[in-house]
Amino acid sequence: MSVLLLKIFLEFCKIGIIAFGGGNAILPILHREVVENLKWISTQDLLNFFSIAETTPGPIGMDLATFIGFKLAGYPGDFRPYLLSLAAFIVFMRFKGLNPIYLLIACGLIGMLCF
């Protein structure tokens, strides 16, 4: 599972580096890479994901990467991110004087180590 996630990550890093012009501009590149070359999803899946990504908040490329990753790998680690979020919330509510930037940095480091 982790090898597949690494492949997905590297593929979208490669696309992100060579693609300019936003989400609409990367559609042909995504089609060539994930549909034709890698055969991860069908053309219809890509069009469906693109339609949904247009309506959800956030960058289209990030949404597409999320949808394609979910299609390929499902929910890797459903549970741990929620525990980390709950722990961060508890710490934030318990220590009112804590700077949220430090909490974000700590959660980011913990996330990198655990996931």
Rosetta silent file (secondary structure, phi, psi, omega in degrees, C-alpha in Angstrom):
SEQUENCE: MSVLLLKIFLEFCKIGIIAFGGGNAILPILHREVVENLKWISTQDLLNFFSIAETTPGPIGMDLATFIGFKLAGYPGDFRPYLLSLAAFIVFMRFKGLNPIYLLIACGLIGMLCF
SCORE:     score description
SCORE:     0.000 S_00000001
   1 L     0.000  -44.607 -176.951    0.000    0.000    0.000 S_00000001
   2 H   -67.669  -28.105  177.322    2.727    2.472    0.913 S_00000001
   3 H   -67.617  -41.735  177.420    4.528    1.845   -2.400 S_00000001
   4 H   -62.495  -43.233  178.278    1.361    2.755   -4.284 S_00000001
   5 H   -62.587  -38.324  177.046    0.963    5.910   -2.208 S_00000001
   6 H   -64.628  -41.076  177.766    4.567    6.842   -2.939 S_00000001
   7 H   -63.131  -42.620  178.189    3.969    6.318   -6.675 S_00000001
   8 H   -61.610  -46.591  179.921    0.851    8.517   -6.535 S_00000001
   9 H   -58.582  -49.250 -177.826    2.775   11.187   -4.628 S_00000001
  10 H   -65.106  -38.479  179.439    5.714   11.171   -7.040 S_00000001
  11 H   -63.842  -43.935 -179.939    3.461   11.234  -10.099 S_00000001
  12 H   -73.654  -27.100  172.180    1.560   14.269   -8.882 S_00000001
  13 H   -65.114  -43.859  179.090    4.804   15.994   -7.876 S_00000001
  14 H   -61.709  -45.819  179.647    6.066   15.463  -11.419 S_00000001
  15 H   -64.322  -40.621  179.793    2.835   16.813  -12.898 S_00000001
  16 H   -64.289  -32.721 -179.654    2.876   19.757  -10.511 S_00000001
  17 H   -73.978  -38.482 -174.756    6.410   20.700  -11.501 S_00000001
  18 H   -93.684  -11.818 -175.650    5.830   20.642  -15.255 S_00000001
  19 L   -97.230  130.102  176.239    2.250   21.968  -15.336 S_00000001
  20 L  -126.154  147.959  174.871    1.543   25.675  -15.432 S_00000001
  21 L   110.309    4.504  176.621   -1.769   27.460  -15.761 S_00000001
  22 L    89.954 -173.629 -173.953   -3.899   25.937  -13.025 S_00000001
  23 H   -61.732  -41.329 -178.868   -6.280   23.013  -12.853 S_00000001
  24 H   -66.039  -32.303 -178.911   -7.873   23.440  -16.260 S_00000001
  25 H   -74.929  -23.530 -177.700   -4.478   23.491  -17.932 S_00000001
  26 H   -89.023   -5.371 -178.374   -3.333   20.231  -16.324 S_00000001
  27 H   -56.903  -47.233  177.959   -6.301   18.157  -17.509 S_00000001
  28 H   -63.122  -36.856  178.683   -4.584   16.998  -20.746 S_00000001
  29 H   -66.684  -44.927  177.505   -1.388   16.187  -18.846 S_00000001
  30 H   -60.065  -42.990 -179.526   -3.319   14.260  -16.209 S_00000001
  31 H   -60.286  -47.010 -179.394   -5.193   12.369  -18.889 S_00000001
  32 H   -61.741  -43.073 -174.743   -1.994   11.372  -20.649 S_00000001
  33 H   -77.600  -55.444 -170.982   -0.246   10.303  -17.448 S_00000001
  34 H   -85.909  -21.180  179.281   -2.896    8.671  -15.240 S_00000001
  35 H   -98.394  -53.875 -174.239   -5.243    7.340  -17.956 S_00000001
  36 H   -80.491  -50.823 -174.972   -3.084    6.526  -20.973 S_00000001
  37 H   -77.685  -53.712 -175.027    0.387    5.822  -19.553 S_00000001
  38 L   -88.133  -22.320 -179.758   -0.266    4.443  -16.056 S_00000001
  39 L    56.533   39.758  178.725   -3.823    3.195  -16.659 S_00000001
  40 L   -76.601  -38.861 -178.379   -4.775    3.994  -13.068 S_00000001
  41 L  -138.721  168.078  177.496   -8.272    5.268  -13.921 S_00000001
  42 L   -87.369  166.579  176.740  -10.569    5.504  -16.933 S_00000001
  43 H   -61.334  -40.251  179.456  -11.238    8.629  -18.948 S_00000001
  44 H   -63.204  -40.693  175.939  -14.768    8.721  -17.535 S_00000001
  45 H   -60.155  -44.735 -179.897  -13.412    8.561  -13.976 S_00000001
  46 H   -60.945  -43.092  179.306  -11.066   11.464  -14.707 S_00000001
  47 H   -65.748  -39.252  176.875  -13.911   13.538  -16.128 S_00000001
  48 H   -64.017  -45.932  179.179  -16.104   12.723  -13.125 S_00000001
  49 H   -62.264  -40.286  179.994  -13.315   13.629  -10.700 S_00000001
  50 H   -64.556  -40.190  178.299  -12.631   16.838  -12.600 S_00000001
  51 H   -62.617  -43.426  179.423  -16.318   17.808  -12.437 S_00000001
  52 H   -68.283  -39.964 -179.433  -16.408   17.217   -8.695 S_00000001
  53 H   -63.489  -30.488  177.639  -13.084   19.022   -8.191 S_00000001
  54 H   -65.299  -28.844 -175.108  -14.530   22.087   -9.936 S_00000001
  55 H   -98.164  -12.204 -179.824  -17.267   22.321   -7.305 S_00000001
  56 L   -94.294  151.101 -179.849  -15.243   21.581   -4.168 S_00000001
  57 L   -69.466  150.787  177.861  -13.172   24.212   -2.397 S_00000001
  58 L   107.154  172.003  179.962   -9.433   24.224   -2.887 S_00000001
  59 L   -64.762  139.700 -177.369   -7.075   23.847   -5.814 S_00000001
  60 H   -61.984  -42.530 -179.502   -8.353   21.578   -8.571 S_00000001
  61 H   -60.693  -39.952  178.855   -5.053   19.713   -8.845 S_00000001
  62 H   -67.442  -41.782  177.833   -5.060   18.917   -5.134 S_00000001
  63 H   -63.562  -43.094  178.715   -8.660   17.727   -5.275 S_00000001
  64 H   -62.553  -41.969  178.051   -7.905   15.544   -8.295 S_00000001
  65 H   -61.462  -39.414  178.972   -4.902   14.014   -6.553 S_00000001
  66 H   -65.098  -46.852 -178.479   -7.097   13.263   -3.543 S_00000001
  67 H   -64.941  -42.896  179.704   -9.858   11.651   -5.617 S_00000001
  68 H   -67.511  -41.179  176.240   -7.440    9.574   -7.687 S_00000001
  69 H   -61.131  -40.363  177.913   -5.535    8.504   -4.569 S_00000001
  70 H   -65.526  -41.327  179.320   -8.798    7.457   -2.927 S_00000001
  71 H   -61.270  -39.250 -176.305   -9.833    5.513   -6.040 S_00000001
  72 H   -83.587  -39.479 -170.460   -6.508    3.654   -6.078 S_00000001
  73 H  -119.401   -3.934  179.502   -5.723    3.179   -2.392 S_00000001
  74 L    71.572 -141.230 -177.911   -8.943    3.743   -0.466 S_00000001
  75 L  -103.794   75.517  175.954   -8.613    5.129    3.063 S_00000001
  76 L   -72.365  123.722 -179.542   -5.027    4.503    4.131 S_00000001
  77 L    70.593   41.310  173.744   -4.782    5.603    7.747 S_00000001
  78 L   -48.933  -41.957 -160.602   -8.525    6.692    8.228 S_00000001
  79 H   -84.887  -44.341 -174.524   -8.081    6.540   11.947 S_00000001
  80 H   -62.488  -41.652  178.711   -4.720    8.132   12.914 S_00000001
  81 H   -61.402  -33.372  179.080   -5.315   11.597   11.420 S_00000001
  82 H   -69.576  -37.020  176.024   -8.534   11.895   13.407 S_00000001
  83 H   -64.730  -41.442  178.369   -6.735   10.997   16.613 S_00000001
  84 H   -63.712  -41.127  178.175   -4.077   13.605   15.888 S_00000001
  85 H   -64.028  -42.963  178.957   -6.775   16.206   15.206 S_00000001
  86 H   -63.668  -43.155  179.103   -8.589   15.332   18.420 S_00000001
  87 H   -63.035  -41.501  178.488   -5.358   15.504   20.415 S_00000001
  88 H   -63.493  -40.442  178.120   -4.512   18.910   18.902 S_00000001
  89 H   -63.217  -44.242  179.859   -7.985   20.185   19.776 S_00000001
  90 H   -63.032  -44.983  179.083   -7.677   18.969   23.364 S_00000001
  91 H   -62.405  -43.159 -179.313   -4.230   20.538   23.756 S_00000001
  92 H   -63.708  -40.232 -179.796   -5.455   23.802   22.242 S_00000001
  93 H   -74.144  -31.166 -177.346   -8.479   23.948   24.558 S_00000001
  94 H   -75.738  -41.300 -177.309   -6.473   22.949   27.642 S_00000001
  95 L  -111.002   87.379 -174.493   -3.621   25.422   27.157 S_00000001
  96 L   -64.450  -27.284 -178.501   -5.303   28.672   26.136 S_00000001
  97 L   -83.324   -3.753 -177.275   -2.026   30.619   26.050 S_00000001
  98 L   -69.986  130.736  177.152   -0.421   28.251   23.535 S_00000001
  99 L   -70.488  125.149 -177.674    0.452   29.855   20.233 S_00000001
 100 H   -61.775  -24.263  178.288   -1.446   27.943   17.493 S_00000001
 101 H   -63.251  -41.428  178.035    1.569   28.181   15.194 S_00000001
 102 H   -64.916  -37.034  178.190    3.551   25.955   17.570 S_00000001
 103 H   -66.142  -40.979  177.680    0.667   23.503   17.677 S_00000001
 104 H   -63.943  -42.897  179.064    0.528   23.393   13.863 S_00000001
 105 H   -63.622  -44.896  179.570    4.279   22.825   13.639 S_00000001
 106 H   -62.332  -43.784  179.763    4.122   20.064   16.274 S_00000001
 107 H   -65.912  -37.257  176.830    1.196   18.351   14.530 S_00000001
 108 H   -62.774  -42.975  178.639    2.991   18.599   11.198 S_00000001
 109 H   -66.400  -43.859  177.600    6.106   16.950   12.632 S_00000001
 110 H   -61.216  -43.633  179.207    4.058   14.250   14.358 S_00000001
 111 H   -61.491  -40.409  179.152    2.143   13.653   11.134 S_00000001
 112 H   -65.922  -35.930 -179.485    5.351   13.288    9.140 S_00000001
 113 H   -75.681  -37.438 -174.521    6.706   10.767   11.643 S_00000001
 114 H   -86.851  -25.961 -173.778    3.499    8.753   12.039 S_00000001
 115 L  -112.148    0.000    0.000    2.201    8.726    8.508 S_00000001
